[in-house]
Protein backbone atom coordinates (compact mmCIF):
# COMPACT_ATOMS: atom_id res chain seq x y z
CA UNK A 1 0.00 0.00 0.00
CA UNK A 2 1.11 3.49 -0.77
CA UNK A 3 1.14 5.82 2.24
CA UNK A 4 0.88 9.11 0.34
CA UNK A 5 -1.87 11.36 1.63
CA UNK A 6 -4.79 12.10 -0.63
CA UNK A 7 -4.87 15.76 -1.70
CA UNK A 8 -8.48 16.16 -0.60
CA UNK A 9 -8.30 14.73 2.92
CA UNK A 10 -6.15 13.36 5.69
CA UNK A 11 -6.84 9.81 4.57
CA UNK A 12 -4.18 7.66 2.97
CA UNK A 13 -4.18 7.20 -0.76
CA UNK A 14 -4.28 3.52 -1.68
CA UNK A 15 -3.11 1.88 -4.85
CA UNK A 16 -5.73 -0.70 -5.68
CA UNK A 17 -5.02 -3.98 -7.39
CA UNK A 18 -5.53 -3.74 -11.15
CA UNK A 19 -8.14 -6.50 -10.86
CA UNK A 20 -10.13 -4.55 -8.27
CA UNK A 21 -13.31 -2.92 -9.53
CA UNK A 22 -13.44 0.84 -9.86
CA UNK A 23 -17.22 0.90 -10.39
CA UNK A 24 -20.05 -1.42 -9.40
CA UNK A 25 -22.81 -1.19 -12.05
CA UNK A 26 -24.31 -4.46 -10.80
CA UNK A 27 -25.41 -2.65 -7.61
CA UNK A 28 -27.95 -0.40 -9.36
CA UNK A 29 -31.31 -1.04 -7.70
CA UNK A 30 -29.79 -2.52 -4.53
CA UNK A 31 -30.49 -0.82 -1.18
CA UNK A 32 -27.77 1.69 -0.30
CA UNK A 33 -26.78 0.04 3.00
CA UNK A 34 -26.52 -3.37 1.34
CA UNK A 35 -24.39 -1.90 -1.47
CA UNK A 36 -22.05 -0.35 1.12
CA UNK A 37 -21.64 -3.72 2.88
CA UNK A 38 -20.88 -5.51 -0.40
CA UNK A 39 -18.30 -2.91 -1.45
CA UNK A 40 -16.63 -2.93 1.99
CA UNK A 41 -16.43 -6.74 1.92
CA UNK A 42 -14.85 -6.65 -1.53
CA UNK A 43 -12.44 -3.79 -0.77
CA UNK A 44 -11.80 -3.62 3.00
CA UNK A 45 -9.02 -0.99 2.61
CA UNK A 46 -11.48 1.70 1.56
CA UNK A 47 -11.63 4.38 4.24
CA UNK A 48 -14.83 6.16 3.22
CA UNK A 49 -18.06 4.76 1.83
CA UNK A 50 -20.64 7.52 1.55
CA UNK A 51 -24.33 7.00 0.87
CA UNK A 52 -25.59 10.20 -0.75
CA UNK A 53 -29.34 10.91 -0.69
CA UNK A 54 -31.14 13.31 -3.04
CA UNK A 55 -30.71 16.08 -3.78
CA UNK A 56 -27.14 15.08 -4.56
CA UNK A 57 -24.57 17.71 -3.69
CA UNK A 58 -21.03 16.51 -4.32
CA UNK A 59 -17.61 18.06 -4.18
CA UNK A 60 -15.45 17.71 -7.29
CA UNK A 61 -12.39 16.36 -5.46
CA UNK A 62 -11.18 12.81 -6.09
CA UNK A 63 -9.97 10.43 -3.39
CA UNK A 64 -8.73 6.93 -4.13
CA UNK A 65 -9.95 5.65 -0.76
CA UNK A 66 -13.57 6.81 -1.10
CA UNK A 67 -16.67 5.38 -2.76
CA UNK A 68 -19.84 7.38 -3.15
CA UNK A 69 -23.14 5.56 -3.44
CA UNK A 70 -25.88 7.73 -4.96
CA UNK A 71 -29.35 6.57 -3.95
CA UNK A 72 -32.84 7.65 -4.94
CA UNK A 73 -35.77 8.58 -2.70
CA UNK A 74 -36.37 4.88 -2.00
CA UNK A 75 -32.75 4.37 -0.83
CA UNK A 76 -31.95 2.33 -3.96
CA UNK A 77 -28.65 2.77 -5.80
CA UNK A 78 -29.43 4.84 -8.87
CA UNK A 79 -25.97 5.26 -10.44
CA UNK A 80 -22.99 2.89 -10.40
CA UNK A 81 -20.96 3.48 -7.22
CA UNK A 82 -17.37 4.35 -8.05
CA UNK A 83 -14.01 5.04 -6.43
CA UNK A 84 -13.20 8.70 -6.27
C-alpha positions in Angstrom: 0.0 0.0 0.0 1.1 3.5 -0.8 1.1 5.8 2.2 0.9 9.1 0.3 -1.9 11.4 1.6 -4.8 12.1 -0.6 -4.9 15.8 -1.7 -8.5 16.2 -0.6 -8.3 14.7 2.9 -6.1 13.4 5.7 -6.8 9.8 4.6 -4.2 7.7 3.0 -4.2 7.2 -0.8 -4.3 3.5 -1.7 -3.1 1.9 -4.9 -5.7 -0.7 -5.7 -5.0 -4.0 -7.4 -5.5 -3.7 -11.2 -8.1 -6.5 -10.9 -10.1 -4.6 -8.3 -13.3 -2.9 -9.5 -13.4 0.8 -9.9 -17.2 0.9 -10.4 -20.0 -1.4 -9.4 -22.8 -1.2 -12.1 -24.3 -4.5 -10.8 -25.4 -2.6 -7.6 -27.9 -0.4 -9.4 -31.3 -1.0 -7.7 -29.8 -2.5 -4.5 -30.5 -0.8 -1.2 -27.8 1.7 -0.3 -26.8 0.0 3.0 -26.5 -3.4 1.3 -24.4 -1.9 -1.5 -22.1 -0.4 1.1 -21.6 -3.7 2.9 -20.9 -5.5 -0.4 -18.3 -2.9 -1.4 -16.6 -2.9 2.0 -16.4 -6.7 1.9 -14.9 -6.7 -1.5 -12.4 -3.8 -0.8 -11.8 -3.6 3.0 -9.0 -1.0 2.6 -11.5 1.7 1.6 -11.6 4.4 4.2 -14.8 6.2 3.2 -18.1 4.8 1.8 -20.6 7.5 1.5 -24.3 7.0 0.9 -25.6 10.2 -0.8 -29.3 10.9 -0.7 -31.1 13.3 -3.0 -30.7 16.1 -3.8 -27.1 15.1 -4.6 -24.6 17.7 -3.7 -21.0 16.5 -4.3 -17.6 18.1 -4.2 -15.4 17.7 -7.3 -12.4 16.4 -5.5 -11.2 12.8 -6.1 -10.0 10.4 -3.4 -8.7 6.9 -4.1 -10.0 5.6 -0.8 -13.6 6.8 -1.1 -16.7 5.4 -2.8 -19.8 7.4 -3.1 -23.1 5.6 -3.4 -25.9 7.7 -5.0 -29.4 6.6 -3.9 -32.8 7.7 -4.9 -35.8 8.6 -2.7 -36.4 4.9 -2.0 -32.7 4.4 -0.8 -32.0 2.3 -4.0 -28.6 2.8 -5.8 -29.4 4.8 -8.9 -26.0 5.3 -10.4 -23.0 2.9 -10.4 -21.0 3.5 -7.2 -17.4 4.4 -8.1 -14.0 5.0 -6.4 -13.2 8.7 -6.3 
